[in-house]
Each structure stands twice: as structure tokens, then as C-alpha cells.
Amino acid sequence: MAKRSRSMGRAAKRQRGVLASQREDVEAAGDPSESATRSARLAQAHAHATAGSRDVVWPDCDAWRPKSMFQLYYKLQRIVERWEWEDFMSALHQPLPVTFRFARDVSASFRSEGNQLLTAWARRHPRTRELRVVDGWQLHLDKHELRAAEGGSEEAALHRWLVRGSESGMLVRQEVASMLPAVLLDVPADAIVLDMCASPGSKTTQVLEKLGDNGLVVANDSSPLRCNTLARRTGSLGHRSSSLVVTCHPAQAMPRLRDDGFTRIVCDVPCTGDGTTRKHPEVMQRWEVALALRHHPLQLQIALRGASLLQEGGLMCYSTCSLNPIENEAVVAELLRRCGGALEVVDGALAIAEQLAGGAAAGMSTWAVLDFRLIRHASVEELRAAPHVPPEERRLFVRTMWPPPPSSPLCEQLHRCVRLIPHRSDSGGFFVALLRKVAPFPLRSPERPLKPVAAAGPFSVSGRHRSCTPYSRIPQDVEARLERHLAIAAKYPTLRASALGGRLFSCSARASRVVLLTSAAERCCNAVERGESRLRITHAGAHILKRRRGAHGERPRWLLTPVGRRILKDLRSALLCA
């Protein structure tokens, strides 16, 4: 989902009243001529943006404040029909309903208890519905109502069941919109999947649950701290996390995994996040036109890199939690144009989205490109020639933000994209496009690529996150001793590492940590060690054992980690069921 930067500094400035826009408002309040100029700007904005339209929606009187400017911008974009506008804005201010799905390895007793509880609950509350596509449920309550439930009530009993399931890993709390990309990708059991911007990891865990022992997920993030968070979150999956490799790269410079491409790619790019106002109401208060303009070049670079890493015949899901067509349809249109026919938008995603979310809208083929004064411009040349647009504002606009001509074949493909709108789907705002690679990626783009986005500083990773080079097979005598230790803990005398779904490796030079890797994850780490791939791996596999030093000459002791205890618990459950 979205990574919102720059917000804390702007929020502090807005609270102190030192933003340039706030100073202008104060000056306008004391200067009648400036106030008249501001009114003239508003009239000019509507004259340009709604020319030829009989369904004019007039702005609020305070349209230059962030909240009102958000409303005016999306009125001019025609994000919904005029008759839907009140429902749309009302839904944006409602908290999100509680949504969850059952984990793949949920116990039969817990599932049976939950189905009885939820089926009875749905009969009394029609808005509660089952999400059959993802084996989950959506309640009619939000989390605040559940937490405030009185003791002994039905709501309190449901809340206790949800907490118990979340703590044990048998339930996964995830928003409906976040579930959509993994559903559309239809990941096979032996897929090699890349999650380009994986943190916080909800989509990664959903993909991991679909894989078998021959599958692999490479989860990438540009922040070492978020990579650690991602590895901890996936630990609740038990032995399925042994198919995970976490890497730390800027997504637009993601290296290849040898010569092989990826069969599936999740491309959930950083965005303004203005579709998350139901979960983060402060987004609307700090919203501004420039946010989408700053994100657009980076989003296009990440999408282009993802398309080049995709196998022919593979699928890539481009998604954002933004409603803005500058971040959504504009990126997809330029991606299709630059790929020269190598990519196509897959049809049928709208029907799947409606089945999951209860309602959705098709993508837009035309939209407005508005400057900071909300004046429409037909082309980048017209904008650059406008006298009222300062040079620092002109630099944010690029040609790729404008929609294709109405006669372009790209318009039909843009209608195959999907937009989740809060009042139709009772979810957050979300955009997704499912793309298939039908031909080899062209060696050169049809035109000169965008300039790389300047980083804040030289990219580097601390020593303990540098690479997986220390990953090595454990000597046979040590492995036998560790297997005996695991057999005692699991009460399974003939236990071997293969019964856990992988092989044991040391992930540190002193062999103080032991991880479980599947064969696919092992091949990935070996490719890095041999220099066949430039992946910078921070975590790999499931960390199941750690060695604690003995005190005063005592022998070191091997201890099970929480992930190791979860794996052995799953193994005991499987043996009892067998």
C-alpha cells in the first residue's frame, strides 16, 4: 500500500500556520483586492475545467483549503457521477469495517467455531457478508465498535474470537482492497513471485499461502527497517516462510534473478494514499495537487522495471491506494505505449473485483491535468506557456500525465482496469490493473526514458543486512545434532529436516542462527553467492533455531525461536490428523 513521506513536516508547518498557502489566505482576508483575485481564479478554474458541460458542480466557498481543494479536484476529475457525489464523500468519512480471512493452515475446530458464530451473526446483520473468493468475512462493524463492546454481549464474544485467531495466526486481518492483487494474479503453487514494494507484508503473506514447496517469493523494500518488519510479520506463517527471500533495493533498480524472470509480480507502488482516508483521515487534511505529480515519475519507473523482469506469459498487477488518475491510468497508458505491444491489460478483472468487494468501477480513459490553481491544460506545451504557472511548478509536469487521444486503442485497455470506490464496495479507495506480458520486452524504449528520481543520499545497507553470503549448509555432524534437538522438541523420534519442508542452513558466520530453506529459496541464495544475481538479501527462510552462549565454560545451547515452535506445532498437528 502507500508510503507517505514529507507529511510530518508539512503537518507541523500547517499547525503553526506558516505554509505559503496559509499566508496567502491571511493576506487575502485583509486585502479586498486580493480576495477578488482569488475569486476570479476560482471562476477561471471552473470555466476551463467544465467548459461545455451542463452538469457543473460548483466548488465550496473555502476551496483553497486542503480538504475543500480535495473535493473540488475530484469533482473536476469526474471520479464519480454527480448523483453519487454525496454518497462518495460520506463514505470517505466512515471508518473501515473489520475484514479478515482464514489462514491456509487453520485448524478444523477453530474454523467450525468461527463459521457457526459468523453465520448466525450474518443472519441478524445483513451488511455482514462472506468473502468466498479469499475464504474470509467482512463485518458491518468497525474495530472501534468491537473494542467498545460491553462484556457478555455478542460483539464482545466475537471480538474475543477475533483476537484469539489473530494471536494464534489462524486469522489474518487484511482490508478487502489489499486482498485484490493476489486474487487477480491467481498464483500457482510453483510460481516465482516478486513483490516489488512489499512492506508491510499483507500481500506477501497472502501470496505465500498459495505456494507449495517449489515456489518462491522475493519480497523487496528499499528500507532495511521495513525489511525487518516484513520478516517478523511473515514469521507467523510457520514453515511457509521458508519459501521467502527478503531483499533491500530501490524498486526501480531491482536486479534480475539470474536470467530467469518472474512468473508473477506484485507492483504496489508508493502513492499519495488519498484512497486511505477511511483509515487515515489526516490524509485529506494534508492533500495537495503536487503530491501526485511528484509520485508519477517514480511509479512509472517501477512499473517499467517490473515489466522488464516479468517472464513472457507472466502476469503483473500494478496497484495503488490512490484515486488520482495521474497515478493510475496515466501510468498504465504510458507503460503500455513504451512497451510497444509487449504488455496488455487482462480483461475480466472487474467481475472478480465486484465478486470480492461487492462493487467496483472500470478505469477511466480520459481525465484532466490541473495545475495548482485547478486550471485545466490540454497539453504540456500549453501549461509551460501559461504565464501564471511559475517555473518550479512547471518542472513537476511531464508529458506522460496527459490522457491518450479518444481514438487511441489504449482507451479500450484502460477501461479494463479496476477502481474500488468506497461507497460502492464499502472499502478504501484502490486502483488495480492486471497486465500480461505477451511478447519480449523491447531492448529500447520508443522514446528517451524519464530521468531517475534523485535519492536522498547514497544507498547503503548496514553490515548485518548486507547479503546472504554467509548462508551455508550445516556440517553433517552438527545437522544430526540439531535434528535430534528438533525431534525431542517435536516428540517425533525419526524427525528429519526434510519433514519440515526444507533443509537447514546457517545464516551467520559463527552458525549462531539456523534457518529452514526450501529448494527454491536455496537456489536463489546460491545464485547470489555465485555472483549470478546482484540481489541484496537481508533475510531468507524461516529462522527456527538460535544458539545462546553458555556462561563460565558451559556448552552453548540451541533454543527454538517462536517461528520454530510454530513449525513444530504445525508438524504435530499434521501427524495427529494423519
N, C-alpha and C positions, 0 to 999 in steps of 0.2 A: 504494500500500500504506500501512502505518501510520506516523504521525508521533508518536513517543513523547516527550512533554515531561515535565518535573518529575522525570525518572528519576535524573539525575545527583546532584541534591541529596539525594534520598531514599536513594540508594545510599551516599553518603558518610555520612549520618546512621546508616544501618544498620551500616556498618562500624565506626563509633565507638561503637555501642551506645546511642545517645541517642534513638531513636524511642520514642514513648509506649508502643507495644505491647511493646517490649523491656523497658522499665522495669517494666511490669506483670508480665511473666514473671519478672523477677528478684525482685520483691516477693512474687509467689506462691510462689516456691521457698523463701523463708524464712518464710512465714506459712501454716501448715496450714489456717486458716480460709479464706484467700483461694484456696488451691488447691482446697478443697472447693467454693467458689463457682464457680470456673472449670469444674470437672467437672459441676456442676449446670447451668451454661449449655449445655454440650455436650449433656447429656441432654435439655434443653428444646428445643434446636435440632432434634434428631432426632425428638423427639415431635411437633413441629409439622410438620417437612418430610416425614416419612414416615408420617404418620397414615393408617391404612387400607391400608398397603402391606405385603405379606408378604415382599417381596424387599428387605429392609432391608440396606444396605451400611454397616457401622459405620465411623466415622472412625478415623483414626490417633490414637495416643496424644498426638502432638505437633501437634494440628490447628490450633493458633493461630499456628504459624509460617507464613510466606508460602507456601512450597512445599506444605506439607500442607494449608493452607487452600484453595489452588487445587484440589487433588484433591477435598477434601470438597465444595466449592462445585459442581463439575461432576458429582459423584456425585448430589448432591441435585437438580441440574437434569435428570438423566437424559439427558445428552448422547449417550450410547451405551447399549446394553443391558448388563445385568450381566455376561453371559458374554463381552462384548467388552472389558471394562474393562482387563484386564491387557495385552492387545494394544495398546489405545489408549495407555496410559501408556508402554509400552515404545517405541512408535513416536515419541512426543514427544521421547525422549532419543536418537534416532538422527539422524545428520547427513543432510542432504538429498542425494539423488542428483543427479549432473550432468545438466542438461537444457538443450537448445539447439534452435534452429530455423534453417533456412537463410534467408538474406535473399532478397528477391524478385529481385535482380539478380545472384545468384550465378553465377559462370562455369560452363560445362558441364564443363570439365575438373576443377575442384575438386569439383563435385557427384558426378561419376563416381568420383573417387578416394575420397570420403567414403562413398558407398554401398557400394563394394566392401569397404572397411575395416569398416564398421559391420555389414553383413550377415554377414560372417564372424565378427565379434565376437558377434553375437546368437545364432548357432548354438551357440557354446560357453557362452554365459551367458544362460539363459532369461529372467532378470529384465530384461535389456536389451530394450527394445521401441521400435518406430517409432511416432511420433505423426503419423499421416497427416492428421489434421484441420488441423494447423498446419505440416506439412512439417518435422517435427523428430524428435528422438530423445531418449529417456531412458535413461541408462546405469544399471548396477547398482552403480557406484562413486560415492563422494563425491569432492569436489575434493581433500581431503587425501590420499586413497589415490592419486589420479593424480599429485599433485605428488611423492609419496614413491616413485614407481615407479623401479626400477633401470634404468640405462642399457642399451639394447639389448632391453628387454622389449617385449611387445606394448602394455602400458599406457603405456610411455614414448613409443612411436610414436603412439599415439592422443592422448596429451597434446600432443605437438608439432603434430599436425594441428589440434587444437582451438585452440591458441594462435595458429597461423598464420591460421586462419579468423577468429578474434575480432579480431586486429590489422588484418586487411585489410577488415573489415566484411562478410565473406561469411557469417559465423555470428553469431547473436545469442544470448547466454546469458540465459535467462529461465526462471523457475520455472513449472511446469505450472499452478499456481493463478493466476498472474498472466496467463497466456495466455487464460484462460476468458472474461473480459468481452468482449474484442474478437471472439472466436469467436461468442459468443451474439448480438452486435449485428449480425453479417453486414453489414458496412459496404459500401454500393455505391460505385462509382468516383466519382460526382459528389456525394457526401454532404457536408453542412456539419456537422462534428463538434465538440463541446465536451468537453474533458477538464477537469473542474472542479477536481480536485486532482491535477495531472499529475506532479509530481516523484516519483521520479527520472526517469521518462520511458519505462519499458519498454512500457507500454500505448500511449503516444503513438506510439512508433516502429512498433509493430505495426499501428496504425490507418493511419499514413501510408503504409505499404507497400501498403495496399489501395486507395488513392486514385489517380485519374487527374489530368490537368491541370486539370480543372474542379472538383476537390474542395478542401476547406479543413479544416484542423484548428486550432481555437483552444485552446491548451494554457494553463491558468491555474494559478497558485500564489500564495499570499499572501506568500511571502518573495522579495525581489529576488535574494538569493544563490542560492536554489534555481532561480529562473528562468534565471539564467546557466548553472547546471549543466545544466538541461534543454536549453538552446540548444546547448551544446557536445556533449551526448550525441547529439542528433539530427543533428549535422553529418556523422556517418558515413554517413548515408543519401544523400549527394550531392544530385542535383537534386530528389529528393523532398522535401527540407527546404524547397524554395521554396514549398511549399503550407502552411507552418506559420506561425502567428502566436502568439507567447508574450505573455500578459498577466499583470498582477500585481494581484489583487484578493482580498479575503476572499470565499471561495466562496459564502457565504450572502448576499452583496450583489453578486453578479455582474450587470453591466448587460447590456441587450439588444444584439444586433447589428442595429441599425435596427429595423424592425417584423417582420423575419423571425425565425422561431425556428430551432432546430437540428434537423436530421433524426435525429441520433444524439447521445446524451450518455453519457459515462463518468463515473459518480459514485462514485469510490473514496474514501470519506470517511476522515478521521483516526479512529483507533480505538486500543484498548488494545494490539492486536497480540499477544494471547496465543495466536494460532494460528501464530506465527513462532518458537516455542521450538526447533524443529529448526535454525533458522539463528541465532537469538539466544537461547541458553539462559538468559541473565541475566533474561529477561522473567519467568520463573517465580519467580525469587527476589524480585522487587520487586512481584509481583502483589498486588492488594488489591481488595476489593469496590467501593470508591469510584471506581475508575478508570472503569468502565463507566458509572456514574451521572453522572460529570462529562461524558463524551463524548456521552451520549444527546441532550441538547437541541441541541447543535451539529449532530449528524448529521441530526436531523430538519429543522432549518432549511435545511441544504444540500440535502437531498432535496426539500423543498418548493420551493426556488428553482429547482432543476433541472427539476422538473415544470412550473413556470410558463414556463420558457424553451424547452420542447420543442414542436415542431410537432405539430399534430393528425395522428395516424397514425405519428408517430415513435416510436423506442424509446429507453429509458433503462435503463442497467444500474447498479443500486445494489449495491455490494460493500464488504466489509471483510475484513481478515485476522484477525478475532476469532471465537471460538467462542461468545461470550456472546449469548443471545437478547435481552438488554436492548438491545444494539447492532444487532441484526439483525432478527429477526421483529417485535419491538416497534416499531421504526422503520417497517418496511414496513406493518404493520397500521394505525398512526396516519396514515401517508401516504395509504393507500387511503381511510380514513374521512374525512379532511379534504378530499380531492379530490372527494368527492361523486359517485363513479362516473366521473370523468374518466380514471382510470387503472385498468388491470387487469394482473395478473401473467400473463405469457405462459406457456402450457403447453408442455411438450416440452423444457425446459432440462435436466431431469435426464438424459434419454437422451444429449444432447450432452455433458454433463459426464462421464458414465460412459464414453463413447467416447474422450474426451480423456484423462481422468485414471485410467481403469481401475476406478473405483468412486466412489460418491457416496451421499449420503443426502438425503431430502426434508426440507423445512423443518418446523419444529415449530409446532403450533397452540396448545400450552399450555406454560407454564413457570412457575417460581417466582420471586417477587420477595423476596429475602432481605436482611435488614438486616446490619449489621456483625458481629452475633453469629450469623449464619446462621439466624435465625428467620424462618419464612415468615409473610407477611402477606397476607390475602385482598384488601385494598383500601388505598388511600392514607389513607382515614379511620381505618382500624384501626391503621395504622402511626403516624399522628400522635397517636393517643390512647394508644399504648403508653408506659408510664411509664419504661421502661428505655432509650428512644431519646432522646438529647439533641437540643436544638434545632438545632445545627449539622449533625447527621446528617439530621434530618427535611427540611431545606431541599434536600437532594440528590435526594429522591424526588419525582416528578411523576406525575400520573395516567396519562400515556401509556405508562408502563413496564409496566402490567399487561396480561395477555392478554385477547383478546375472549372473550365467553361461548361455551361449546361449541356453542350453536345458531346462532351468527353465521355469515353467508355468507362472512365474511372467512377463516374457518378453512380452507375449501377452497382459497382462493387462496394462503394461507400454505404449504400443502403443495406448491405448485408451485415454491417457492424451492428452492435447492440449497445443501447444505453439504458441503464437502470435508473428510473426516476422515482424519488421517494414516495410520492403519493400513489403511484401505480403498483409498486412492488413492496411497499412497507419495508424498505431497506434504505441504505445510504445511496448517494449518487455514485454511479460507476459506469465506466466505458470499457468495452472489450471488442477486439477484432481477432478472429481466428484465421490465420494465414497458412497456406500450404505452399511449399517450395516445389514447383513443377518443372523446373529446368535449372541447370547450373547457374550459379551466381556470376554475373559479368565481372571480368577482371577489372574493368574500369567503369566508373560511374558515367552516365551520359553527360554530366557536367561536373565542374570542379566542386569537390565536397566542401562542406562547411568547415570553417576554421575550428580547431579544437578549443574546447572551453578551458580557460585558464584555471589551473588548480590553485588552491590556497597556499600551497607550498610544495616542496619536493616530497613525492610519495615514498614512504618508507614504512616498514613493519618492524616492531621490536624483535629482539633476538628470539624470544620464546614463541613468536608467531611466524618465524621466517620461512620454514619449509618443512616437508615431511621427510627429509633425507635421513634422519636417524631411525625412521621406521625400518625394522629389520626382523627377520624370522628369529624366534627364540630358540636357543640350542635345545637339542632333544632331551637332555637330562633335566634342564630347567622346565621344559614344557611338560614332561611327565610329572614332575613335582607339582606344577600348577594344576594339572588335570586332576591329580589326587586331591588337592585342596578344594577344587570345584566340586568333585564327586562327593566329598564329605559334606560340603555345604548344601548340595542338592539332594543328598541321601540317594545317590544313584551310583553304585559301585563301579560300573563299567563306563562311566561318562568319558567321552572324547570331545575335543573342541569341535569336530565336525557335527556333533549332535546339536551344538548351539547355532549352527548355520554359518560357520566360517572357520578361520584359522587365527591362532594367537600371534600377535606381533608386539614387539617392544617399540614404544613411541618416544623414547628418550635415550640418550647416550649411556646412561647408567642403568637402564632397564628398570626404572622405578615405577613405570606405568605400563600396563598391558592392555591392549585393545583387541577387539574382535573385528576382523575384516572379512567381508565376502570376497569371492573370487574377482568380481568386477571392480570392487574398491581396491583390491590388491594390485590388479593390473594398472589401475590409474596411478597408484603410488609408485609402482615400478617404472612407469613411463617417465615420471618426474625425476626419479633417481638416476635413470639412464640418460637424462637430458633430452628425451623425445618430446617433452612438453615443458612449457615455461610456467605452468601453474604454480602459484604460491599457496601452498596448503597450510592452513592453520590448525585444522582438526580433521581426523579421519576415523571412521568406525565407531564402535561402542566401547568406551572406557570402562572395563569391568573389574580390574584389579589395580591396587596401588600398594607400593612397598613402604612400610614405616620402619625407620631405623630403630634398632634396639639400643637400650640405654646401658652404658657401662659394660661393653663387651657382649651383650646379648645378641643373638642372631636376629636379623631383620625379619619382620612379619609381613605376610601378604594379607591385605584386607579387601573385602568386597566393597565396591562402590555402590551407590544407590541404583545405577544402571545395571550393574552386575547382579544385585539382588532381584531386580525386576526380571532379568533374563532367566535366572534360575527358578523364579516363581512361575513364569510362563511355561518353563520346561516341565516342572512338576505338574502343573495343570494339564498340559498336553498328555503326559504319561498316565494321569488318572483317568482322563477321558478315553484314552486308548484301551 
